[in-house]
Amino acid sequence: MIRGLRHITPYVPGSQPADKEIIKLNTNENAYAPSPEVADALEAFDSHCLRRYSSLDQDVLRQALAEHLAVAADQIVIGNGSDDVLSMAFLAFFNDSRPILFPDLTYGFYKVWADLYHITYREIPLAADFSLLEEDYMTANGGIVIANPNAPTGLCKSLKEIEAIVKANQDVVVIIDEAYVNFGGETALPLLDKYDNIFIVRTFSKDAALAGLRVGYGVGSPKLIAVIKAVKNALNPYNVDSIAENLAAAAVKSWDYYEQTCQKIIATRERFAEGLEALGFRVLASQTNFVLAEPPRVSAEALFTYLQSQKIFVRYFPNAERLRNYLRISIGTPAEMEKVIQAIQEFL
Ligand SMILES: Cc1ncc(COP(=O)(O)O)c(C=O)c1O
């Protein structure tokens, strides 16, 4: 027997099947290709640069983001996907004996990091309609994590509601995970001028169609950035590779393209939700690139299995009691979503 081995319950990501014929709507990836400027940057990348380690502070990308978001570059930290940024933020900001708070239905990784880093936490149940109630977060705590818009519900809180939570908790860090914000959410960036306890996390995986590149970032007060940078340098100082930094900067500089693709995805989402509702589904009002929907007459599990047999992959959460009747379906191209509606129609 080997002593000292750690037993953890890992996060279970959506599967990544190799079959290109699959309509893959299970991990909220973008329906469209990255911008042409990103493709150009990839082609122009000089492989000789890979001889060197990547940059320590991702100056090029932070400068591009600072201009794009109208914040200072020293308010930004870059990570290997927003999972990396969130993981570092948990380590950096949650070191109190009081439990951190997050909703019972949210990004499943929050619980995994809390367990991994021995951070005590309390899951606050969302209301029966899956909405988040600000007053639930006005209690003693060691920190707060809120995905806004939330996943997998797709629901969004207003800036005013988020501000109420940040304002009432100025003695701890409030992390706002804005992975899906550019699909109709309201950003908390304006709060950075008023509060030094807010840390906003963003990703290039969803709106910028770069999930495979693995780049995310956090924006906060210089005080918070200094703390998380120390954690970054304690774990993996070269956490962002040179190609990733270069291509992500090209994405920021071609944001007009992404504004168009986000609008296309929003339009497809609205049409798809209407199609599902016409078939009798209950569909939550999403501000993301996915919808959470409850099928009529058949179980979510049966529909999930049928869709899989038709090479349509969506997300089903068998282990979450409150989500057992729901499927989370990412928004693909209009043609893909038309096929999904047809397949569902055939099954019902
Ligand atoms: C709410 C939320 N936050 C963070 C992430 C992580 O994204 P990434 O690590 O690709 O940046 C995801 C991915 O699905 C997500 O849904």
PDBQT file of the ligand as one rigid body, heavy atoms in Angstrom, charges set to zero:
ROOT
HETATM    1  C1  LIG A 401     -19.103  29.846 -15.498  1.00  0.00    +0.000 C 
HETATM    2  C2  LIG A 401     -17.806  29.352 -16.065  1.00  0.00    +0.000 A 
HETATM    3  N1  LIG A 401     -16.663  29.844 -15.590  1.00  0.00    +0.000 NA
HETATM    4  C3  LIG A 401     -15.479  29.438 -16.050  1.00  0.00    +0.000 A 
HETATM    5  C4  LIG A 401     -15.390  28.479 -17.037  1.00  0.00    +0.000 A 
HETATM    6  C5  LIG A 401     -14.021  28.022 -17.477  1.00  0.00    +0.000 C 
HETATM    7  O1  LIG A 401     -13.693  28.444 -18.737  1.00  0.00    +0.000 OA
HETATM    8  P1  LIG A 401     -12.196  28.403 -19.283  1.00  0.00    +0.000 P 
HETATM    9  O2  LIG A 401     -11.330  27.693 -18.287  1.00  0.00    +0.000 OA
HETATM   10  O3  LIG A 401     -12.284  27.696 -20.579  1.00  0.00    +0.000 OA
HETATM   11  O4  LIG A 401     -11.793  29.838 -19.425  1.00  0.00    +0.000 OA
HETATM   12  C6  LIG A 401     -16.548  27.925 -17.574  1.00  0.00    +0.000 A 
HETATM   13  C7  LIG A 401     -16.473  26.885 -18.609  1.00  0.00    +0.000 C 
HETATM   14  O5  LIG A 401     -17.397  26.302 -19.041  1.00  0.00    +0.000 OA
HETATM   15  C8  LIG A 401     -17.795  28.375 -17.068  1.00  0.00    +0.000 A 
HETATM   16  O6  LIG A 401     -18.941  27.859 -17.516  1.00  0.00    +0.000 OA
ENDROOT
TORSDOF 0
